Amino acid sequence: MKNTILIIITIICVITVCTLSIAAIKEAEPISSSYYALTAQVVEIDRDSDIVTCEDSNGNLWDFYGVEDWQEGDCVSLLMDTCGTENIYDDAICGTTYGTWDLSK
């Protein structure tokens, strides 16, 4: 008898937790589509200020901190955030990754 009651209580608890989890998932905000990838080339490194400047294919210049191992001419993949606007000039860099490695150099 005790085992049956314990099993019933366990089943009720599992159902309650699953129901609450499903409700939380349904109420969650959708993933923002404000992020996009942008490829650029490093054009300037200011080691004193720790700023890397890169240029995209449209000629826009983007800056980020962390000169570390970056060199002029490196290809950089940028994770960009539109910040919810249509204007590209207020977009923000969220992340940087080394883009390519050229063995011919």
Backbone as JSON Lines, residues from 0, in Angstrom:
{"i":0,"aa":"M","n":[0.82,-1.19,0.0],"ca":[0.0,0.0,0.0],"c":[0.87,1.26,0.0]}
{"i":1,"aa":"K","n":[1.93,1.28,0.84],"ca":[2.82,2.43,0.91],"c":[3.51,2.66,-0.44]}
{"i":2,"aa":"N","n":[3.91,1.58,-1.1],"ca":[4.59,1.69,-2.4],"c":[3.65,2.3,-3.44]}
{"i":3,"aa":"T","n":[2.38,1.91,-3.43],"ca":[1.41,2.43,-4.38],"c":[1.22,3.93,-4.18]}
{"i":4,"aa":"I","n":[1.1,4.35,-2.94],"ca":[0.93,5.78,-2.64],"c":[2.18,6.55,-3.07]}
{"i":5,"aa":"L","n":[3.35,6.01,-2.83],"ca":[4.61,6.65,-3.21],"c":[4.7,6.78,-4.73]}
{"i":6,"aa":"I","n":[4.29,5.78,-5.46],"ca":[4.31,5.82,-6.92],"c":[3.34,6.88,-7.43]}
{"i":7,"aa":"I","n":[2.15,6.94,-6.85],"ca":[1.15,7.93,-7.27],"c":[1.66,9.35,-7.01]}
{"i":8,"aa":"I","n":[2.25,9.59,-5.86],"ca":[2.8,10.91,-5.54],"c":[3.92,11.28,-6.5]}
{"i":9,"aa":"T","n":[4.78,10.31,-6.83],"ca":[5.88,10.55,-7.77],"c":[5.33,10.92,-9.15]}
{"i":10,"aa":"I","n":[4.32,10.2,-9.6],"ca":[3.71,10.49,-10.91],"c":[3.1,11.88,-10.91]}
{"i":11,"aa":"I","n":[2.42,12.26,-9.86],"ca":[1.81,13.6,-9.77],"c":[2.9,14.67,-9.82]}
{"i":12,"aa":"C","n":[3.99,14.45,-9.1],"ca":[5.1,15.43,-9.1],"c":[5.72,15.57,-10.49]}
{"i":13,"aa":"V","n":[5.93,14.45,-11.17],"ca":[6.52,14.48,-12.52],"c":[5.61,15.22,-13.48]}
{"i":14,"aa":"I","n":[4.32,14.94,-13.43],"ca":[3.36,15.61,-14.3],"c":[3.33,17.11,-14.02]}
{"i":15,"aa":"T","n":[3.38,17.5,-12.76],"ca":[3.37,18.92,-12.38],"c":[4.61,19.62,-12.92]}
{"i":16,"aa":"V","n":[5.78,19.01,-12.74],"ca":[7.03,19.61,-13.22],"c":[7.02,19.73,-14.75]}
{"i":17,"aa":"C","n":[6.56,18.7,-15.44],"ca":[6.5,18.75,-16.91],"c":[5.54,19.83,-17.38]}
{"i":18,"aa":"T","n":[4.39,19.95,-16.73],"ca":[3.41,20.97,-17.1],"c":[3.98,22.37,-16.9]}
{"i":19,"aa":"L","n":[4.65,22.6,-15.79],"ca":[5.25,23.92,-15.54],"c":[6.37,24.21,-16.54]}
{"i":20,"aa":"S","n":[7.15,23.21,-16.9],"ca":[8.24,23.4,-17.86],"c":[7.68,23.76,-19.24]}
{"i":21,"aa":"I","n":[6.64,23.06,-19.66],"ca":[6.02,23.35,-20.96],"c":[5.44,24.75,-20.97]}
{"i":22,"aa":"A","n":[4.8,25.15,-19.88],"ca":[4.23,26.5,-19.8],"c":[5.33,27.55,-19.87]}
{"i":23,"aa":"A","n":[6.46,27.3,-19.22],"ca":[7.57,28.26,-19.24],"c":[8.15,28.37,-20.65]}
{"i":24,"aa":"I","n":[8.24,27.27,-21.36],"ca":[8.77,27.28,-22.72],"c":[7.84,28.06,-23.65]}
{"i":25,"aa":"K","n":[6.54,27.86,-23.5],"ca":[5.58,28.55,-24.35],"c":[5.59,30.06,-24.1]}
{"i":26,"aa":"E","n":[5.88,30.49,-22.86],"ca":[5.88,31.9,-22.53],"c":[7.21,32.57,-22.85]}
{"i":27,"aa":"A","n":[8.25,31.8,-23.14],"ca":[9.56,32.37,-23.42],"c":[9.51,33.21,-24.69]}
{"i":28,"aa":"E","n":[10.32,34.27,-24.69],"ca":[10.38,35.13,-25.86],"c":[11.09,34.41,-26.99]}
{"i":29,"aa":"P","n":[10.69,34.66,-28.22],"ca":[11.37,34.02,-29.36],"c":[12.81,34.53,-29.47]}
{"i":30,"aa":"I","n":[13.64,33.73,-30.08],"ca":[15.04,34.1,-30.27],"c":[15.1,35.3,-31.2]}
{"i":31,"aa":"S","n":[15.88,36.28,-30.81],"ca":[15.98,37.51,-31.6],"c":[16.69,37.25,-32.92]}
{"i":32,"aa":"S","n":[16.19,37.86,-33.96],"ca":[16.83,37.74,-35.27],"c":[17.67,38.97,-35.56]}
{"i":33,"aa":"S","n":[18.09,39.66,-34.51],"ca":[18.85,40.88,-34.7],"c":[20.35,40.62,-34.88]}
{"i":34,"aa":"Y","n":[20.76,39.37,-34.88],"ca":[22.17,39.04,-35.03],"c":[22.48,38.61,-36.46]}
{"i":35,"aa":"Y","n":[23.67,38.96,-36.93],"ca":[24.11,38.52,-38.24],"c":[25.63,38.42,-38.25]}
{"i":36,"aa":"A","n":[26.16,37.69,-39.21],"ca":[27.6,37.53,-39.36],"c":[28.13,38.52,-40.38]}
{"i":37,"aa":"L","n":[29.33,39.01,-40.13],"ca":[29.97,39.95,-41.04],"c":[31.46,39.6,-41.11]}
{"i":38,"aa":"T","n":[31.98,39.51,-42.32],"ca":[33.4,39.23,-42.52],"c":[34.1,40.53,-42.86]}
{"i":39,"aa":"A","n":[35.28,40.72,-42.27],"ca":[36.04,41.94,-42.51],"c":[37.53,41.61,-42.49]}
{"i":40,"aa":"Q","n":[38.34,42.62,-42.85],"ca":[39.79,42.45,-42.85],"c":[40.39,43.48,-41.9]}
{"i":41,"aa":"V","n":[41.34,43.03,-41.09],"ca":[42.01,43.92,-40.14],"c":[42.87,44.9,-40.93]}
{"i":42,"aa":"V","n":[42.63,46.21,-40.71],"ca":[43.38,47.23,-41.44],"c":[44.3,48.06,-40.54]}
{"i":43,"aa":"E","n":[44.06,48.03,-39.24],"ca":[44.9,48.81,-38.32],"c":[44.85,48.21,-36.94]}
{"i":44,"aa":"I","n":[46.0,48.25,-36.26],"ca":[46.09,47.75,-34.89],"c":[46.75,48.84,-34.06]}
{"i":45,"aa":"D","n":[46.05,49.29,-33.02],"ca":[46.6,50.29,-32.1],"c":[46.9,49.58,-30.78]}
{"i":46,"aa":"R","n":[48.14,49.17,-30.62],"ca":[48.51,48.4,-29.42],"c":[48.44,49.25,-28.16]}
{"i":47,"aa":"D","n":[48.68,50.56,-28.27],"ca":[48.61,51.43,-27.09],"c":[47.19,51.52,-26.54]}
{"i":48,"aa":"S","n":[46.21,51.59,-27.44],"ca":[44.8,51.69,-27.03],"c":[44.11,50.34,-26.98]}
{"i":49,"aa":"D","n":[44.8,49.27,-27.45],"ca":[44.24,47.91,-27.48],"c":[43.03,47.81,-28.41]}
{"i":50,"aa":"I","n":[43.09,48.57,-29.55],"ca":[41.96,48.6,-30.48],"c":[42.38,48.02,-31.83]}
{"i":51,"aa":"V","n":[41.53,47.12,-32.35],"ca":[41.69,46.55,-33.68],"c":[40.64,47.2,-34.58]}
{"i":52,"aa":"T","n":[41.06,47.74,-35.72],"ca":[40.14,48.33,-36.69],"c":[40.09,47.41,-37.9]}
{"i":53,"aa":"C","n":[38.88,47.09,-38.34],"ca":[38.73,46.23,-39.52],"c":[37.75,46.89,-40.48]}
{"i":54,"aa":"E","n":[37.84,46.47,-41.74],"ca":[37.02,47.04,-42.8],"c":[36.24,45.93,-43.49]}
{"i":55,"aa":"D","n":[34.92,46.14,-43.64],"ca":[34.1,45.15,-44.34],"c":[34.15,45.41,-45.85]}
{"i":56,"aa":"S","n":[33.47,44.58,-46.62],"ca":[33.53,44.68,-48.08],"c":[32.86,45.95,-48.63]}
{"i":57,"aa":"N","n":[32.05,46.63,-47.81],"ca":[31.41,47.88,-48.23],"c":[32.23,49.1,-47.84]}
{"i":58,"aa":"G","n":[33.37,48.89,-47.21],"ca":[34.22,50.0,-46.8],"c":[33.92,50.55,-45.42]}
{"i":59,"aa":"N","n":[32.97,49.92,-44.69],"ca":[32.66,50.36,-43.33],"c":[33.77,49.91,-42.39]}
{"i":60,"aa":"L","n":[34.17,50.8,-41.47],"ca":[35.19,50.47,-40.49],"c":[34.54,50.1,-39.17]}
{"i":61,"aa":"W","n":[35.07,49.05,-38.54],"ca":[34.56,48.55,-37.26],"c":[35.74,48.42,-36.31]}
{"i":62,"aa":"D","n":[35.54,48.78,-35.04],"ca":[36.58,48.68,-34.02],"c":[36.17,47.72,-32.93]}
{"i":63,"aa":"F","n":[37.15,47.0,-32.4],"ca":[36.92,46.19,-31.21],"c":[38.19,46.17,-30.38]}
{"i":64,"aa":"Y","n":[38.04,45.87,-29.1],"ca":[39.18,45.83,-28.18],"c":[39.78,44.43,-28.16]}
{"i":65,"aa":"G","n":[41.07,44.36,-27.91],"ca":[41.75,43.09,-27.74],"c":[42.69,42.77,-28.88]}
{"i":66,"aa":"V","n":[43.82,43.49,-28.98],"ca":[44.73,43.29,-30.11],"c":[45.38,41.92,-30.09]}
{"i":67,"aa":"E","n":[45.66,41.38,-28.92],"ca":[46.23,40.05,-28.72],"c":[47.09,39.59,-29.89]}
{"i":68,"aa":"D","n":[46.66,38.61,-30.67],"ca":[47.45,38.06,-31.76],"c":[47.04,38.57,-33.14]}
{"i":69,"aa":"W","n":[46.18,39.57,-33.2],"ca":[45.72,40.08,-34.49],"c":[46.85,40.76,-35.23]}
{"i":70,"aa":"Q","n":[46.84,40.61,-36.56],"ca":[47.81,41.25,-37.44],"c":[47.05,41.94,-38.56]}
{"i":71,"aa":"E","n":[47.64,43.01,-39.1],"ca":[47.03,43.66,-40.26],"c":[46.93,42.66,-41.4]}
{"i":72,"aa":"G","n":[45.78,42.65,-42.08],"ca":[45.55,41.72,-43.18],"c":[44.79,40.47,-42.76]}
{"i":73,"aa":"D","n":[44.66,40.21,-41.45],"ca":[43.9,39.05,-40.99],"c":[42.43,39.19,-41.37]}
{"i":74,"aa":"C","n":[41.81,38.07,-41.64],"ca":[40.38,38.03,-41.89],"c":[39.68,37.77,-40.55]}
{"i":75,"aa":"V","n":[38.64,38.55,-40.26],"ca":[37.93,38.41,-38.99],"c":[36.45,38.19,-39.26]}
{"i":76,"aa":"S","n":[35.87,37.24,-38.54],"ca":[34.43,37.01,-38.59],"c":[33.83,37.73,-37.39]}
{"i":77,"aa":"L","n":[32.9,38.61,-37.65],"ca":[32.26,39.4,-36.6],"c":[30.83,38.94,-36.39]}
{"i":78,"aa":"L","n":[30.44,38.77,-35.14],"ca":[29.03,38.54,-34.81],"c":[28.46,39.9,-34.47]}
{"i":79,"aa":"M","n":[27.49,40.34,-35.27],"ca":[26.96,41.69,-35.15],"c":[25.53,41.67,-34.6]}
{"i":80,"aa":"D","n":[25.17,42.75,-33.91],"ca":[23.81,42.95,-33.41],"c":[23.26,44.23,-34.04]}
{"i":81,"aa":"T","n":[22.09,44.16,-34.65],"ca":[21.5,45.33,-35.29],"c":[21.02,46.37,-34.27]}
{"i":82,"aa":"C","n":[20.92,45.97,-33.02],"ca":[20.42,46.84,-31.95],"c":[18.98,47.29,-32.23]}
{"i":83,"aa":"G","n":[18.29,46.51,-33.07],"ca":[16.89,46.79,-33.35],"c":[16.63,47.96,-34.27]}
{"i":84,"aa":"T","n":[17.66,48.4,-34.99],"ca":[17.48,49.53,-35.89],"c":[17.78,49.13,-37.33]}
{"i":85,"aa":"E","n":[17.38,49.96,-38.27],"ca":[17.62,49.7,-39.69],"c":[18.99,50.22,-40.13]}
{"i":86,"aa":"N","n":[19.56,51.16,-39.37],"ca":[20.8,51.81,-39.73],"c":[22.0,50.93,-39.31]}
{"i":87,"aa":"I","n":[22.88,50.61,-40.23],"ca":[24.02,49.75,-39.94],"c":[25.05,50.45,-39.06]}
{"i":88,"aa":"Y","n":[25.05,51.77,-39.05],"ca":[26.09,52.52,-38.37],"c":[26.01,52.47,-36.85]}
{"i":89,"aa":"D","n":[24.92,52.0,-36.3],"ca":[24.85,51.84,-34.85],"c":[24.85,50.37,-34.43]}
{"i":90,"aa":"D","n":[25.16,49.48,-35.38],"ca":[25.26,48.06,-35.05],"c":[26.45,47.84,-34.11]}
{"i":91,"aa":"A","n":[26.36,46.82,-33.3],"ca":[27.41,46.55,-32.31],"c":[28.06,45.19,-32.56]}
{"i":92,"aa":"I","n":[29.34,45.13,-32.33],"ca":[30.07,43.86,-32.43],"c":[29.87,43.1,-31.13]}
{"i":93,"aa":"C","n":[29.37,41.87,-31.24],"ca":[29.13,41.03,-30.07],"c":[30.24,40.01,-29.87]}
{"i":94,"aa":"G","n":[30.93,39.66,-30.95],"ca":[31.99,38.66,-30.84],"c":[32.88,38.69,-32.07]}
{"i":95,"aa":"T","n":[34.11,38.25,-31.89],"ca":[35.07,38.2,-32.99],"c":[35.73,36.83,-33.02]}
{"i":96,"aa":"T","n":[36.02,36.36,-34.22],"ca":[36.7,35.08,-34.41],"c":[37.65,35.22,-35.59]}
{"i":97,"aa":"Y","n":[38.82,34.61,-35.46],"ca":[39.77,34.62,-36.55],"c":[39.13,33.94,-37.74]}
{"i":98,"aa":"G","n":[39.18,34.56,-38.92],"ca":[38.43,34.09,-40.07],"c":[39.14,33.07,-40.93]}
{"i":99,"aa":"T","n":[40.41,33.26,-41.24],"ca":[41.09,32.35,-42.16],"c":[42.55,32.18,-41.74]}
{"i":100,"aa":"W","n":[43.12,31.17,-42.31],"ca":[44.54,30.93,-42.09],"c":[45.12,30.57,-43.44]}
{"i":101,"aa":"D","n":[46.07,31.35,-43.91],"ca":[46.63,31.19,-45.23],"c":[48.03,30.57,-45.11]}
{"i":102,"aa":"L","n":[48.2,29.36,-45.59],"ca":[49.48,28.67,-45.5],"c":[50.52,29.22,-46.49]}
{"i":103,"aa":"S","n":[50.07,30.0,-47.46],"ca":[51.0,30.49,-48.49],"c":[51.85,31.66,-48.0]}
{"i":104,"aa":"K","n":[51.52,32.22,-46.86],"ca":[52.29,33.37,-46.34],"c":[53.59,32.92,-45.71]}
